[in-house]
Amino acid sequence: MLALAPINVLDELLLKFFSQDTINYVIWPLVQIGIVVSLVAFWVAYATYLERKISAFMQARLGPMRVGPWGLLQPIADGLKLLVKEDFIPEKADRWIFFFAPYIAVASAFIVFSVVPFGPDWAVIADVNIGLLLVLAVSSVGVLALILAGWSSNSKYALLGGLRSSAQMVSYEVAMGLSLIGGLMFARTLSLSGIVIAQASDSIWFIVYQPVGFFLFLISGIAENNRAPFDLPEAESELVAGFHTEYSGMRWSLFFMAEYAAMVVVSAVAATLYLGGWYFPFVHRLEEAGYHDLYVIVSLLVFLIKASAILYFYFWLRWTLPRFRYDQLMDIGWKWLIPSALINIALTAIAIFAVQALNGWRGIVTLQAMDRGLNLSATGKIIMFAFGLIGLVITGLLLSRINWRSRDFNLKTQRRNIRLVNLPKGKPAVPAS
Amino acid sequence: MHQVEIATTQETLLDSPEMVLNMGPQHPSTHGVLRVVLKLDGETVIDLDCDIGYLHRGMEKIAENRMYTMIAPYWDRLDYIAAVSNGLVWVETVEQMMGLSVPPRAHYLRTILTELNRIASHLLWLATHALDIGAVTVLLWALREREEILKIFERQFGARLTCHAWRVGGMTNDAYDDFDKDCRQFTKNFPNRLDEYETVLSENRIWLSRTVGIGVISGPEAIAIGLSGPALRGSGVAWDIRKSRPYAAYADIDFDVPLGENGDTYDRYLVRIAEMRQSQRIIDQALDKLPDGPVVAKLPKIVKPPVGDYYHSIEGPKGEIGCYLVSDGSAQPYRVRVRPPSFVNLQALKQMCIGHLVADVVAIIGTLDIVLGEIDR
């Protein structure tokens, strides 16, 4: 268990009241869960603050400045305001479904954090061997909340928002799942900690092998979270507020929290799978020098920074791009993302096969071991990286061939410029003296 | 409030795949209090009806009970985004009925200020249009530029939005001391800022896919409906009242008229952007040529136009603002009729929208650039 001195003291204290098993399997997990939930809640709250600040800087404004220094207490003030606001339920709404939908949203977003490896050793609550499947399964329950909220509100805008979100999330779930397979072929495990260890033991981030997979995962993750430019279910200019049009007060803010928590989840999974999770070069020397807990904490910070960088990418996109239309969104999902995910799987399989086949041919050593993921030698890594780059080109070519006839493909050539005409002047209505 | 036809069809949700969606009057992107009743098949619009009148104030009737000089401030409230142009059409109509000759300095100042107002109006259009399509950042950038113009207006007129600028026969005040400096400062910075907006939108794939081929209206159709302003020029019809019947000082000024080709939302967007650049050119020229002298003509104590009727129109930011005036020789008009460009342009909404999706309805309302104060009067 934890090796920090005060915690040891606490451990001995607890032993007076509970058995060792109770402490190991009940008390410490509860403490861990408490820490993680509060950490995530803090992260989510300050993600809203950061989003407001970042958008403000992009738009030549200051953003929140009044509550606390630089507006740092703004999330707390917002939370308090939303807590005391009236929680209004429309008369003709389906009361119970309306009541429970936000909880489903929040629960499905927060449960995923149980398997996310924040760091090595004690910084992960549960290391289950189906980690990634659990992430996909639980986060796709979130769509149920949106459909139920849209349906139970008994409002046409909410209904349209719910319909859009269900179609969108179901389509992008496919692309998201398929885009992960490439990375899994290298890791050879579904456990999220296992994926990180596979990258750490190989001293590489999977983004190097899987550039296509990384971008596909990011894009489908944005769509999965209903963020701009795919924020159709809540497109405020068309559907007022989409599925949460009728929600107010705390229930509305639960949806809001769920959205941000889901964003953090996707950032965390992307960081784990493609950016090496908590692994960073040279950090393990702390472990070798004997500072185990320092090593865990630094790794945890590394993970948080990586996930936050992806989160920043989200904010950046949101405040830069206009919104897609519903049919265009479906086009992108089915005609671009899913084909490219399939192409990526095929190319990755070919690449791995080729690297394995090359091992030993004319004295080339590409493979070191197969115990923790696919451990490649330096030559193997270079070959795999080259395959990744070739994969980018091949995917681009195939995609453009698939979508050659689509209307949106050649927009720039379709449009023509306006012309400036110097019209002849008519007789002045007013004699300009 | 007239009964909207679509809403009365006797269909339940289960009998047909169609859904009647009430968009507005309280809706974030109907630009005020426009109510659009949409009949949807899935998300495709199959029928549509507009319901207006939520902002009706009886401007034309009020005008019948006021003296000619007292009506002018009311006119600023027609299209509150372009108050300067609206005020101008009233005073010019009265001046022409009376055959007054306005001092040249007043003509030039009118040109500069209406062009500033055109830029302000187009910037607000750009801001809201981009917001409707989802590009939020452009909103704040465009409003930042508009703020510069509003600062000039505030110093010149004492008001930012409904600035009352004109008197029959000239202007209330001469330009303030730093007017020339402020305007030149603005026209110096403005082209770079416009380039900035264009980098975000003009070549943006999402922006293109949301606007190219959306809300197409051909030139003859546009003329048949009576569209005017950028909405007409976007369809390639060369018509600009500043050129065909020059008013104020436009006869002395050299500028181009941008014309679109396809008549879609993207062309109208480009036309308006190009119009802003031309406005900046006009302001620069007018500032160079600005003559000295008085800014108001000698007027009789009571303005009493001769018996008769008169129609005068100017090229407002949204299209042809016309004013039809019947005088019975007294100090109050017998009948006043405004031709608001937004009202006429809104007629095209149905034709443009049918067959498109709900998201496009929002884009098309944005591209028509309507102001409800002007539609409902």
Interface residues (C-beta under 8 A of the other chain):
Chain A: S55 M58 Q59 A60 R61 K156 Y157 L160 A228 P229 D231 L232 A235 E236 S237 E238 L239 V240 W319 T320 L321 P322 R323 F324 R325 Y326 D327 Q328 R407 D408 L411 K412 Q414 R415 R416 N417 I418 R419 L420 V421 N422 L423 P424 K425 G426 K427 P428 A429 V430 P431 A432 S433
Chain B: M19 L21 N22 H27 P28 S29 E43 E92 E95 Q96 S101 V102 P103 P104 H107 A130 L131 D132 I133 G134 A135 V136 T137 L139 L140 W141 R144 V200 L201 E203 N204 R205 I206 W207 L208 S209 R210 V212 G213 A238 D240 K243 S244 R245 P246 Y247 A248 A249 Y250 A251 D252 D254 F255 D256 V257 P258 L259 G260 E261 N262 Y266 D267 L270 V271 A274 Q278 H312 L357 V358 A359 D360 V361 V362
